[in-house]
Amino acid sequence: MDDVLNRDYWITWFGYKGNEIEMIQLSRTITAADRILLYLFIYTSMKVFYRNYLKARRLLHKSIY
């Protein structure tokens, strides 16, 4: 069911109906790449957020003591 939804989405995204098997493979590769990019984006944003959090905490401790 998931593959069918992905395939229909990518067919409308590319605006043409090609070979069915080709479109399935295309949608699979694109969703895999998107997933990797999404994980990378979340990881980097969390890293930056954590670094800024540590910096802010250090500044707060300096101002308190």
mmCIF file as Biopython writes it, N, C-alpha, C and O atoms, coordinates in Angstrom:
data_model
#
loop_
_atom_site.group_PDB
_atom_site.id
_atom_site.type_symbol
_atom_site.label_atom_id
_atom_site.label_alt_id
_atom_site.label_comp_id
_atom_site.label_asym_id
_atom_site.label_entity_id
_atom_site.label_seq_id
_atom_site.pdbx_PDB_ins_code
_atom_site.Cartn_x
_atom_site.Cartn_y
_atom_site.Cartn_z
_atom_site.occupancy
_atom_site.B_iso_or_equiv
_atom_site.auth_seq_id
_atom_site.auth_asym_id
_atom_site.pdbx_PDB_model_num
ATOM 1   N N  . MET A ? 1  ? 0.838  -1.213 0.000   1.0 0.0 1  A 1 
ATOM 2   C CA . MET A ? 1  ? 0.000  0.000  0.000   1.0 0.0 1  A 1 
ATOM 3   C C  . MET A ? 1  ? 0.870  1.261  0.000   1.0 0.0 1  A 1 
ATOM 4   O O  . MET A ? 1  ? 0.589  2.234  -0.699  1.0 0.0 1  A 1 
ATOM 5   N N  . ASP A ? 2  ? 1.919  1.212  0.794   1.0 0.0 2  A 1 
ATOM 6   C CA . ASP A ? 2  ? 2.828  2.358  0.896   1.0 0.0 2  A 1 
ATOM 7   C C  . ASP A ? 2  ? 3.492  2.654  -0.456  1.0 0.0 2  A 1 
ATOM 8   O O  . ASP A ? 2  ? 3.603  3.807  -0.872  1.0 0.0 2  A 1 
ATOM 9   N N  . ASP A ? 3  ? 3.933  1.573  -1.134  1.0 0.0 3  A 1 
ATOM 10  C CA . ASP A ? 3  ? 4.574  1.737  -2.447  1.0 0.0 3  A 1 
ATOM 11  C C  . ASP A ? 3  ? 3.617  2.361  -3.460  1.0 0.0 3  A 1 
ATOM 12  O O  . ASP A ? 3  ? 4.006  3.213  -4.258  1.0 0.0 3  A 1 
ATOM 13  N N  . VAL A ? 4  ? 2.347  1.916  -3.412  1.0 0.0 4  A 1 
ATOM 14  C CA . VAL A ? 4  ? 1.360  2.444  -4.368  1.0 0.0 4  A 1 
ATOM 15  C C  . VAL A ? 4  ? 1.173  3.944  -4.143  1.0 0.0 4  A 1 
ATOM 16  O O  . VAL A ? 4  ? 1.132  4.723  -5.096  1.0 0.0 4  A 1 
ATOM 17  N N  . LEU A ? 5  ? 1.060  4.338  -2.880  1.0 0.0 5  A 1 
ATOM 18  C CA . LEU A ? 5  ? 0.886  5.766  -2.572  1.0 0.0 5  A 1 
ATOM 19  C C  . LEU A ? 5  ? 2.098  6.562  -3.038  1.0 0.0 5  A 1 
ATOM 20  O O  . LEU A ? 5  ? 1.952  7.619  -3.651  1.0 0.0 5  A 1 
ATOM 21  N N  . ASN A ? 6  ? 3.292  6.056  -2.748  1.0 0.0 6  A 1 
ATOM 22  C CA . ASN A ? 6  ? 4.509  6.743  -3.174  1.0 0.0 6  A 1 
ATOM 23  C C  . ASN A ? 6  ? 4.564  6.879  -4.679  1.0 0.0 6  A 1 
ATOM 24  O O  . ASN A ? 6  ? 4.911  7.940  -5.199  1.0 0.0 6  A 1 
ATOM 25  N N  . ARG A ? 7  ? 4.212  5.780  -5.403  1.0 0.0 7  A 1 
ATOM 26  C CA . ARG A ? 7  ? 4.290  5.795  -6.858  1.0 0.0 7  A 1 
ATOM 27  C C  . ARG A ? 7  ? 3.330  6.835  -7.435  1.0 0.0 7  A 1 
ATOM 28  O O  . ARG A ? 7  ? 3.696  7.602  -8.326  1.0 0.0 7  A 1 
ATOM 29  N N  . ASP A ? 8  ? 2.095  6.856  -6.920  1.0 0.0 8  A 1 
ATOM 30  C CA . ASP A ? 8  ? 1.128  7.841  -7.424  1.0 0.0 8  A 1 
ATOM 31  C C  . ASP A ? 8  ? 1.626  9.259  -7.156  1.0 0.0 8  A 1 
ATOM 32  O O  . ASP A ? 8  ? 1.497  10.141 -8.004  1.0 0.0 8  A 1 
ATOM 33  N N  . TYR A ? 9  ? 2.191  9.466  -5.984  1.0 0.0 9  A 1 
ATOM 34  C CA . TYR A ? 9  ? 2.697  10.796 -5.634  1.0 0.0 9  A 1 
ATOM 35  C C  . TYR A ? 9  ? 3.802  11.227 -6.594  1.0 0.0 9  A 1 
ATOM 36  O O  . TYR A ? 9  ? 3.807  12.360 -7.077  1.0 0.0 9  A 1 
ATOM 37  N N  . TRP A ? 10 ? 4.743  10.312 -6.868  1.0 0.0 10 A 1 
ATOM 38  C CA . TRP A ? 10 ? 5.864  10.700 -7.725  1.0 0.0 10 A 1 
ATOM 39  C C  . TRP A ? 10 ? 5.446  10.829 -9.182  1.0 0.0 10 A 1 
ATOM 40  O O  . TRP A ? 10 ? 6.027  11.616 -9.929  1.0 0.0 10 A 1 
ATOM 41  N N  . ILE A ? 11 ? 4.409  10.036 -9.601  1.0 0.0 11 A 1 
ATOM 42  C CA . ILE A ? 11 ? 3.913  10.210 -10.974 1.0 0.0 11 A 1 
ATOM 43  C C  . ILE A ? 11 ? 3.352  11.627 -11.130 1.0 0.0 11 A 1 
ATOM 44  O O  . ILE A ? 11 ? 3.629  12.297 -12.125 1.0 0.0 11 A 1 
ATOM 45  N N  . THR A ? 12 ? 2.570  12.081 -10.155 1.0 0.0 12 A 1 
ATOM 46  C CA . THR A ? 12 ? 2.022  13.435 -10.250 1.0 0.0 12 A 1 
ATOM 47  C C  . THR A ? 12 ? 3.147  14.457 -10.106 1.0 0.0 12 A 1 
ATOM 48  O O  . THR A ? 12 ? 3.093  15.520 -10.726 1.0 0.0 12 A 1 
ATOM 49  N N  . TRP A ? 13 ? 4.166  14.154 -9.297  1.0 0.0 13 A 1 
ATOM 50  C CA . TRP A ? 13 ? 5.267  15.090 -9.076  1.0 0.0 13 A 1 
ATOM 51  C C  . TRP A ? 13 ? 6.045  15.325 -10.365 1.0 0.0 13 A 1 
ATOM 52  O O  . TRP A ? 13 ? 6.388  16.461 -10.690 1.0 0.0 13 A 1 
ATOM 53  N N  . PHE A ? 14 ? 6.328  14.229 -11.109 1.0 0.0 14 A 1 
ATOM 54  C CA . PHE A ? 14 ? 7.083  14.382 -12.344 1.0 0.0 14 A 1 
ATOM 55  C C  . PHE A ? 14 ? 6.200  14.733 -13.531 1.0 0.0 14 A 1 
ATOM 56  O O  . PHE A ? 14 ? 6.702  15.116 -14.588 1.0 0.0 14 A 1 
ATOM 57  N N  . GLY A ? 15 ? 4.886  14.603 -13.363 1.0 0.0 15 A 1 
ATOM 58  C CA . GLY A ? 15 ? 3.971  15.044 -14.397 1.0 0.0 15 A 1 
ATOM 59  C C  . GLY A ? 15 ? 3.898  14.149 -15.614 1.0 0.0 15 A 1 
ATOM 60  O O  . GLY A ? 15 ? 3.434  14.588 -16.666 1.0 0.0 15 A 1 
ATOM 61  N N  . TYR A ? 16 ? 4.348  12.889 -15.503 1.0 0.0 16 A 1 
ATOM 62  C CA . TYR A ? 16 ? 4.149  11.973 -16.621 1.0 0.0 16 A 1 
ATOM 63  C C  . TYR A ? 16 ? 4.033  10.557 -16.085 1.0 0.0 16 A 1 
ATOM 64  O O  . TYR A ? 16 ? 4.550  10.236 -15.015 1.0 0.0 16 A 1 
ATOM 65  N N  . LYS A ? 17 ? 3.336  9.703  -16.859 1.0 0.0 17 A 1 
ATOM 66  C CA . LYS A ? 17 ? 3.189  8.305  -16.468 1.0 0.0 17 A 1 
ATOM 67  C C  . LYS A ? 17 ? 4.118  7.468  -17.335 1.0 0.0 17 A 1 
ATOM 68  O O  . LYS A ? 17 ? 3.845  7.229  -18.512 1.0 0.0 17 A 1 
ATOM 69  N N  . GLY A ? 18 ? 5.224  7.024  -16.733 1.0 0.0 18 A 1 
ATOM 70  C CA . GLY A ? 18 ? 6.181  6.212  -17.488 1.0 0.0 18 A 1 
ATOM 71  C C  . GLY A ? 18 ? 5.912  4.732  -17.279 1.0 0.0 18 A 1 
ATOM 72  O O  . GLY A ? 18 ? 4.800  4.317  -16.950 1.0 0.0 18 A 1 
ATOM 73  N N  . ASN A ? 19 ? 6.960  3.954  -17.479 1.0 0.0 19 A 1 
ATOM 74  C CA . ASN A ? 19 ? 6.874  2.516  -17.237 1.0 0.0 19 A 1 
ATOM 75  C C  . ASN A ? 19 ? 6.625  2.286  -15.744 1.0 0.0 19 A 1 
ATOM 76  O O  . ASN A ? 19 ? 7.267  2.904  -14.896 1.0 0.0 19 A 1 
ATOM 77  N N  . GLU A ? 20 ? 5.694  1.397  -15.440 1.0 0.0 20 A 1 
ATOM 78  C CA . GLU A ? 20 ? 5.277  1.199  -14.049 1.0 0.0 20 A 1 
ATOM 79  C C  . GLU A ? 20 ? 6.440  0.795  -13.155 1.0 0.0 20 A 1 
ATOM 80  O O  . GLU A ? 20 ? 6.639  1.359  -12.079 1.0 0.0 20 A 1 
ATOM 81  N N  . ILE A ? 21 ? 7.214  -0.202 -13.621 1.0 0.0 21 A 1 
ATOM 82  C CA . ILE A ? 21 ? 8.322  -0.715 -12.803 1.0 0.0 21 A 1 
ATOM 83  C C  . ILE A ? 21 ? 9.364  0.384  -12.616 1.0 0.0 21 A 1 
ATOM 84  O O  . ILE A ? 21 ? 9.910  0.567  -11.528 1.0 0.0 21 A 1 
ATOM 85  N N  . GLU A ? 22 ? 9.626  1.108  -13.698 1.0 0.0 22 A 1 
ATOM 86  C CA . GLU A ? 22 ? 10.592 2.206  -13.651 1.0 0.0 22 A 1 
ATOM 87  C C  . GLU A ? 22 ? 10.176 3.245  -12.606 1.0 0.0 22 A 1 
ATOM 88  O O  . GLU A ? 22 ? 10.995 3.719  -11.818 1.0 0.0 22 A 1 
ATOM 89  N N  . MET A ? 23 ? 8.874  3.587  -12.619 1.0 0.0 23 A 1 
ATOM 90  C CA . MET A ? 23 ? 8.391  4.584  -11.675 1.0 0.0 23 A 1 
ATOM 91  C C  . MET A ? 23 ? 8.499  4.091  -10.238 1.0 0.0 23 A 1 
ATOM 92  O O  . MET A ? 23 ? 8.822  4.864  -9.337  1.0 0.0 23 A 1 
ATOM 93  N N  . ILE A ? 24 ? 8.229  2.797  -10.020 1.0 0.0 24 A 1 
ATOM 94  C CA . ILE A ? 24 ? 8.339  2.263  -8.653  1.0 0.0 24 A 1 
ATOM 95  C C  . ILE A ? 24 ? 9.784  2.395  -8.174  1.0 0.0 24 A 1 
ATOM 96  O O  . ILE A ? 24 ? 10.038 2.849  -7.058  1.0 0.0 24 A 1 
ATOM 97  N N  . GLN A ? 25 ? 10.738 1.988  -9.040  1.0 0.0 25 A 1 
ATOM 98  C CA . GLN A ? 25 ? 12.141 2.059  -8.648  1.0 0.0 25 A 1 
ATOM 99  C C  . GLN A ? 25 ? 12.560 3.510  -8.407  1.0 0.0 25 A 1 
ATOM 100 O O  . GLN A ? 25 ? 13.284 3.804  -7.457  1.0 0.0 25 A 1 
ATOM 101 N N  . LEU A ? 26 ? 12.103 4.401  -9.266  1.0 0.0 26 A 1 
ATOM 102 C CA . LEU A ? 26 ? 12.429 5.812  -9.143  1.0 0.0 26 A 1 
ATOM 103 C C  . LEU A ? 26 ? 11.917 6.369  -7.818  1.0 0.0 26 A 1 
ATOM 104 O O  . LEU A ? 26 ? 12.641 7.054  -7.096  1.0 0.0 26 A 1 
ATOM 105 N N  . SER A ? 27 ? 10.650 6.063  -7.511  1.0 0.0 27 A 1 
ATOM 106 C CA . SER A ? 27 ? 10.079 6.583  -6.275  1.0 0.0 27 A 1 
ATOM 107 C C  . SER A ? 27 ? 10.803 6.005  -5.070  1.0 0.0 27 A 1 
ATOM 108 O O  . SER A ? 27 ? 11.000 6.700  -4.074  1.0 0.0 27 A 1 
ATOM 109 N N  . ARG A ? 28 ? 11.204 4.735  -5.152  1.0 0.0 28 A 1 
ATOM 110 C CA . ARG A ? 28 ? 11.901 4.122  -4.020  1.0 0.0 28 A 1 
ATOM 111 C C  . ARG A ? 28 ? 13.232 4.796  -3.771  1.0 0.0 28 A 1 
ATOM 112 O O  . ARG A ? 28 ? 13.579 5.093  -2.628  1.0 0.0 28 A 1 
ATOM 113 N N  . THR A ? 29 ? 13.991 5.044  -4.848  1.0 0.0 29 A 1 
ATOM 114 C CA . THR A ? 29 ? 15.300 5.660  -4.669  1.0 0.0 29 A 1 
ATOM 115 C C  . THR A ? 29 ? 15.147 7.084  -4.136  1.0 0.0 29 A 1 
ATOM 116 O O  . THR A ? 29 ? 15.912 7.513  -3.273  1.0 0.0 29 A 1 
ATOM 117 N N  . ILE A ? 30 ? 14.161 7.808  -4.649  1.0 0.0 30 A 1 
ATOM 118 C CA . ILE A ? 30 ? 13.981 9.194  -4.217  1.0 0.0 30 A 1 
ATOM 119 C C  . ILE A ? 30 ? 13.562 9.247  -2.751  1.0 0.0 30 A 1 
ATOM 120 O O  . ILE A ? 30 ? 14.064 10.076 -1.992  1.0 0.0 30 A 1 
ATOM 121 N N  . THR A ? 31 ? 12.642 8.363  -2.349  1.0 0.0 31 A 1 
ATOM 122 C CA . THR A ? 31 ? 12.213 8.398  -0.948  1.0 0.0 31 A 1 
ATOM 123 C C  . THR A ? 31 ? 13.365 8.011  -0.034  1.0 0.0 31 A 1 
ATOM 124 O O  . THR A ? 31 ? 13.486 8.550  1.066   1.0 0.0 31 A 1 
ATOM 125 N N  . ALA A ? 32 ? 14.219 7.078  -0.473  1.0 0.0 32 A 1 
ATOM 126 C CA . ALA A ? 32 ? 15.375 6.692  0.337   1.0 0.0 32 A 1 
ATOM 127 C C  . ALA A ? 32 ? 16.329 7.879  0.495   1.0 0.0 32 A 1 
ATOM 128 O O  . ALA A ? 32 ? 16.829 8.142  1.588   1.0 0.0 32 A 1 
ATOM 129 N N  . ALA A ? 33 ? 16.576 8.590  -0.607  1.0 0.0 33 A 1 
ATOM 130 C CA . ALA A ? 33 ? 17.460 9.757  -0.548  1.0 0.0 33 A 1 
ATOM 131 C C  . ALA A ? 33 ? 16.856 10.839 0.337   1.0 0.0 33 A 1 
ATOM 132 O O  . ALA A ? 33 ? 17.560 11.467 1.127   1.0 0.0 33 A 1 
ATOM 133 N N  . ASP A ? 34 ? 15.543 11.056 0.203   1.0 0.0 34 A 1 
ATOM 134 C CA . ASP A ? 34 ? 14.878 12.048 1.041   1.0 0.0 34 A 1 
ATOM 135 C C  . ASP A ? 34 ? 14.995 11.688 2.512   1.0 0.0 34 A 1 
ATOM 136 O O  . ASP A ? 34 ? 15.223 12.551 3.361   1.0 0.0 34 A 1 
ATOM 137 N N  . ARG A ? 35 ? 14.834 10.385 2.806   1.0 0.0 35 A 1 
ATOM 138 C CA . ARG A ? 35 ? 14.924 9.943  4.195   1.0 0.0 35 A 1 
ATOM 139 C C  . ARG A ? 35 ? 16.315 10.205 4.752   1.0 0.0 35 A 1 
ATOM 140 O O  . ARG A ? 35 ? 16.456 10.656 5.889   1.0 0.0 35 A 1 
ATOM 141 N N  . ILE A ? 36 ? 17.352 9.922  3.948   1.0 0.0 36 A 1 
ATOM 142 C CA . ILE A ? 36 ? 18.730 10.158 4.393   1.0 0.0 36 A 1 
ATOM 143 C C  . ILE A ? 36 ? 18.954 11.640 4.635   1.0 0.0 36 A 1 
ATOM 144 O O  . ILE A ? 36 ? 19.552 12.021 5.641   1.0 0.0 36 A 1 
ATOM 145 N N  . LEU A ? 37 ? 18.477 12.486 3.716   1.0 0.0 37 A 1 
ATOM 146 C CA . LEU A ? 37 ? 18.636 13.931 3.880   1.0 0.0 37 A 1 
ATOM 147 C C  . LEU A ? 37 ? 17.913 14.424 5.116   1.0 0.0 37 A 1 
ATOM 148 O O  . LEU A ? 37 ? 18.413 15.284 5.841   1.0 0.0 37 A 1 
ATOM 149 N N  . LEU A ? 38 ? 16.718 13.868 5.354   1.0 0.0 38 A 1 
ATOM 150 C CA . LEU A ? 38 ? 15.944 14.271 6.521   1.0 0.0 38 A 1 
ATOM 151 C C  . LEU A ? 38 ? 16.675 13.912 7.806   1.0 0.0 38 A 1 
ATOM 152 O O  . LEU A ? 38 ? 16.754 14.727 8.726   1.0 0.0 38 A 1 
ATOM 153 N N  . TYR A ? 39 ? 17.217 12.685 7.875   1.0 0.0 39 A 1 
ATOM 154 C CA . TYR A ? 39 ? 17.968 12.272 9.059   1.0 0.0 39 A 1 
ATOM 155 C C  . TYR A ? 39 ? 19.177 13.169 9.262   1.0 0.0 39 A 1 
ATOM 156 O O  . TYR A ? 39 ? 19.479 13.571 10.386  1.0 0.0 39 A 1 
ATOM 157 N N  . LEU A ? 40 ? 19.874 13.484 8.167   1.0 0.0 40 A 1 
ATOM 158 C CA . LEU A ? 40 ? 21.061 14.329 8.248   1.0 0.0 40 A 1 
ATOM 159 C C  . LEU A ? 40 ? 20.690 15.716 8.760   1.0 0.0 40 A 1 
ATOM 160 O O  . LEU A ? 40 ? 21.387 16.283 9.600   1.0 0.0 40 A 1 
ATOM 161 N N  . PHE A ? 41 ? 19.576 16.261 8.241   1.0 0.0 41 A 1 
ATOM 162 C CA . PHE A ? 41 ? 19.120 17.585 8.662   1.0 0.0 41 A 1 
ATOM 163 C C  . PHE A ? 41 ? 18.771 17.593 10.148  1.0 0.0 41 A 1 
ATOM 164 O O  . PHE A ? 41 ? 19.158 18.507 10.876  1.0 0.0 41 A 1 
ATOM 165 N N  . ILE A ? 42 ? 18.031 16.560 10.601  1.0 0.0 42 A 1 
ATOM 166 C CA . ILE A ? 42 ? 17.651 16.482 12.014  1.0 0.0 42 A 1 
ATOM 167 C C  . ILE A ? 42 ? 18.903 16.373 12.882  1.0 0.0 42 A 1 
ATOM 168 O O  . ILE A ? 42 ? 19.007 17.032 13.916  1.0 0.0 42 A 1 
ATOM 169 N N  . TYR A ? 43 ? 19.863 15.528 12.451  1.0 0.0 43 A 1 
ATOM 170 C CA . TYR A ? 43 ? 21.083 15.319 13.219  1.0 0.0 43 A 1 
ATOM 171 C C  . TYR A ? 43 ? 21.879 16.612 13.358  1.0 0.0 43 A 1 
ATOM 172 O O  . TYR A ? 43 ? 22.328 16.949 14.454  1.0 0.0 43 A 1 
ATOM 173 N N  . THR A ? 44 ? 22.056 17.343 12.249  1.0 0.0 44 A 1 
ATOM 174 C CA . THR A ? 44 ? 22.847 18.572 12.311  1.0 0.0 44 A 1 
ATOM 175 C C  . THR A ? 44 ? 22.141 19.641 13.140  1.0 0.0 44 A 1 
ATOM 176 O O  . THR A ? 44 ? 22.781 20.365 13.902  1.0 0.0 44 A 1 
ATOM 177 N N  . SER A ? 45 ? 20.810 19.740 12.987  1.0 0.0 45 A 1 
ATOM 178 C CA . SER A ? 45 ? 20.091 20.756 13.757  1.0 0.0 45 A 1 
ATOM 179 C C  . SER A ? 45 ? 20.139 20.439 15.247  1.0 0.0 45 A 1 
ATOM 180 O O  . SER A ? 45 ? 20.267 21.348 16.066  1.0 0.0 45 A 1 
ATOM 181 N N  . MET A ? 46 ? 20.036 19.160 15.607  1.0 0.0 46 A 1 
ATOM 182 C CA . MET A ? 46 ? 20.133 18.783 17.016  1.0 0.0 46 A 1 
ATOM 183 C C  . MET A ? 46 ? 21.525 19.091 17.555  1.0 0.0 46 A 1 
ATOM 184 O O  . MET A ? 46 ? 21.669 19.551 18.688  1.0 0.0 46 A 1 
ATOM 185 N N  . LYS A ? 47 ? 22.565 18.832 16.730  1.0 0.0 47 A 1 
ATOM 186 C CA . LYS A ? 47 ? 23.933 19.091 17.152  1.0 0.0 47 A 1 
ATOM 187 C C  . LYS A ? 47 ? 24.127 20.589 17.416  1.0 0.0 47 A 1 
ATOM 188 O O  . LYS A ? 47 ? 24.687 20.986 18.438  1.0 0.0 47 A 1 
ATOM 189 N N  . VAL A ? 48 ? 23.654 21.406 16.477  1.0 0.0 48 A 1 
ATOM 190 C CA . VAL A ? 48 ? 23.789 22.863 16.623  1.0 0.0 48 A 1 
ATOM 191 C C  . VAL A ? 48 ? 23.005 23.341 17.843  1.0 0.0 48 A 1 
ATOM 192 O O  . VAL A ? 48 ? 23.487 24.171 18.615  1.0 0.0 48 A 1 
ATOM 193 N N  . PHE A ? 49 ? 21.795 22.812 18.009  1.0 0.0 49 A 1 
ATOM 194 C CA . PHE A ? 49 ? 20.958 23.195 19.139  1.0 0.0 49 A 1 
ATOM 195 C C  . PHE A ? 49 ? 21.650 22.844 20.454  1.0 0.0 49 A 1 
ATOM 196 O O  . PHE A ? 49 ? 21.645 23.642 21.392  1.0 0.0 49 A 1 
ATOM 197 N N  . TYR A ? 50 ? 22.243 21.656 20.524  1.0 0.0 50 A 1 
ATOM 198 C CA . TYR A ? 50 ? 22.901 21.211 21.751  1.0 0.0 50 A 1 
ATOM 199 C C  . TYR A ? 50 ? 24.114 22.080 22.044  1.0 0.0 50 A 1 
ATOM 200 O O  . TYR A ? 50 ? 24.366 22.429 23.197  1.0 0.0 50 A 1 
ATOM 201 N N  . ARG A ? 51 ? 24.873 22.435 20.995  1.0 0.0 51 A 1 
ATOM 202 C CA . ARG A ? 51 ? 26.058 23.274 21.195  1.0 0.0 51 A 1 
ATOM 203 C C  . ARG A ? 51 ? 25.644 24.645 21.726  1.0 0.0 51 A 1 
ATOM 204 O O  . ARG A ? 51 ? 26.256 25.172 22.655  1.0 0.0 51 A 1 
ATOM 205 N N  . ASN A ? 52 ? 24.592 25.217 21.122  1.0 0.0 52 A 1 
ATOM 206 C CA . ASN A ? 52 ? 24.107 26.519 21.589  1.0 0.0 52 A 1 
ATOM 207 C C  . ASN A ? 52 ? 23.559 26.432 23.007  1.0 0.0 52 A 1 
ATOM 208 O O  . ASN A ? 52 ? 23.711 27.362 23.799  1.0 0.0 52 A 1 
ATOM 209 N N  . TYR A ? 53 ? 22.916 25.301 23.324  1.0 0.0 53 A 1 
ATOM 210 C CA . TYR A ? 53 ? 22.381 25.094 24.668  1.0 0.0 53 A 1 
ATOM 211 C C  . TYR A ? 53 ? 23.504 25.069 25.695  1.0 0.0 53 A 1 
ATOM 212 O O  . TYR A ? 53 ? 23.390 25.673 26.762  1.0 0.0 53 A 1 
ATOM 213 N N  . LEU A ? 54 ? 24.586 24.374 25.375  1.0 0.0 54 A 1 
ATOM 214 C CA . LEU A ? 54 ? 25.723 24.325 26.293  1.0 0.0 54 A 1 
ATOM 215 C C  . LEU A ? 54 ? 26.337 25.712 26.461  1.0 0.0 54 A 1 
ATOM 216 O O  . LEU A ? 54 ? 26.699 26.107 27.570  1.0 0.0 54 A 1 
ATOM 217 N N  . LYS A ? 55 ? 26.452 26.448 25.356  1.0 0.0 55 A 1 
ATOM 218 C CA . LYS A ? 55 ? 27.002 27.806 25.416  1.0 0.0 55 A 1 
ATOM 219 C C  . LYS A ? 55 ? 26.145 28.698 26.310  1.0 0.0 55 A 1 
ATOM 220 O O  . LYS A ? 55 ? 26.661 29.431 27.154  1.0 0.0 55 A 1 
ATOM 221 N N  . ALA A ? 56 ? 24.829 28.624 26.110  1.0 0.0 56 A 1 
ATOM 222 C CA . ALA A ? 56 ? 23.916 29.452 26.897  1.0 0.0 56 A 1 
ATOM 223 C C  . ALA A ? 56 ? 23.985 29.075 28.369  1.0 0.0 56 A 1 
ATOM 224 O O  . ALA A ? 56 ? 23.955 29.947 29.237  1.0 0.0 56 A 1 
ATOM 225 N N  . ARG A ? 57 ? 24.078 27.779 28.653  1.0 0.0 57 A 1 
ATOM 226 C CA . ARG A ? 57 ? 24.135 27.338 30.045  1.0 0.0 57 A 1 
ATOM 227 C C  . ARG A ? 57 ? 25.407 27.853 30.712  1.0 0.0 57 A 1 
ATOM 228 O O  . ARG A ? 57 ? 25.385 28.274 31.869  1.0 0.0 57 A 1 
ATOM 229 N N  . ARG A ? 58 ? 26.519 27.815 29.970  1.0 0.0 58 A 1 
ATOM 230 C CA . ARG A ? 58 ? 27.778 28.300 30.507  1.0 0.0 58 A 1 
ATOM 231 C C  . ARG A ? 58 ? 27.667 29.795 30.824  1.0 0.0 58 A 1 
ATOM 232 O O  . ARG A ? 58 ? 28.116 30.252 31.875  1.0 0.0 58 A 1 
ATOM 233 N N  . LEU A ? 59 ? 27.061 30.548 29.899  1.0 0.0 59 A 1 
ATOM 234 C CA . LEU A ? 59 ? 26.903 31.992 30.116  1.0 0.0 59 A 1 
ATOM 235 C C  . LEU A ? 59 ? 26.009 32.270 31.320  1.0 0.0 59 A 1 
ATOM 236 O O  . LEU A ? 59 ? 26.288 33.166 32.116  1.0 0.0 59 A 1 
ATOM 237 N N  . LEU A ? 60 ? 24.931 31.493 31.446  1.0 0.0 60 A 1 
ATOM 238 C CA . LEU A ? 60 ? 24.031 31.670 32.587  1.0 0.0 60 A 1 
ATOM 239 C C  . LEU A ? 60 ? 24.768 31.414 33.896  1.0 0.0 60 A 1 
ATOM 240 O O  . LEU A ? 60 ? 24.624 32.169 34.858  1.0 0.0 60 A 1 
ATOM 241 N N  . HIS A ? 61 ? 25.554 30.348 33.926  1.0 0.0 61 A 1 
ATOM 242 C CA . HIS A ? 61 ? 26.292 30.031 35.148  1.0 0.0 61 A 1 
ATOM 243 C C  . HIS A ? 61 ? 27.302 31.123 35.470  1.0 0.0 61 A 1 
ATOM 244 O O  . HIS A ? 61 ? 27.505 31.463 36.635  1.0 0.0 61 A 1 
ATOM 245 N N  . LYS A ? 62 ? 27.942 31.679 34.424  1.0 0.0 62 A 1 
ATOM 246 C CA . LYS A ? 62 ? 28.901 32.765 34.654  1.0 0.0 62 A 1 
ATOM 247 C C  . LYS A ? 62 ? 28.204 33.984 35.238  1.0 0.0 62 A 1 
ATOM 248 O O  . LYS A ? 62 ? 28.724 34.621 36.154  1.0 0.0 62 A 1 
ATOM 249 N N  . SER A ? 63 ? 27.025 34.311 34.710  1.0 0.0 63 A 1 
ATOM 250 C CA . SER A ? 63 ? 26.335 35.512 35.180  1.0 0.0 63 A 1 
ATOM 251 C C  . SER A ? 63 ? 25.774 35.312 36.592  1.0 0.0 63 A 1 
ATOM 252 O O  . SER A ? 63 ? 25.680 36.268 37.363  1.0 0.0 63 A 1 
ATOM 253 N N  . ILE A ? 64 ? 25.399 34.068 36.933  1.0 0.0 64 A 1 
ATOM 254 C CA . ILE A ? 64 ? 24.843 33.823 38.268  1.0 0.0 64 A 1 
ATOM 255 C C  . ILE A ? 64 ? 25.952 33.880 39.311  1.0 0.0 64 A 1 
ATOM 256 O O  . ILE A ? 64 ? 25.810 34.552 40.332  1.0 0.0 64 A 1 
ATOM 257 N N  . TYR A ? 65 ? 27.068 33.170 39.057  1.0 0.0 65 A 1 
ATOM 258 C CA . TYR A ? 65 ? 28.131 33.133 40.064  1.0 0.0 65 A 1 
ATOM 259 C C  . TYR A ? 65 ? 29.111 34.272 39.876  1.0 0.0 65 A 1 
ATOM 260 O O  . TYR A ? 65 ? 30.070 34.393 40.637  1.0 0.0 65 A 1 
#
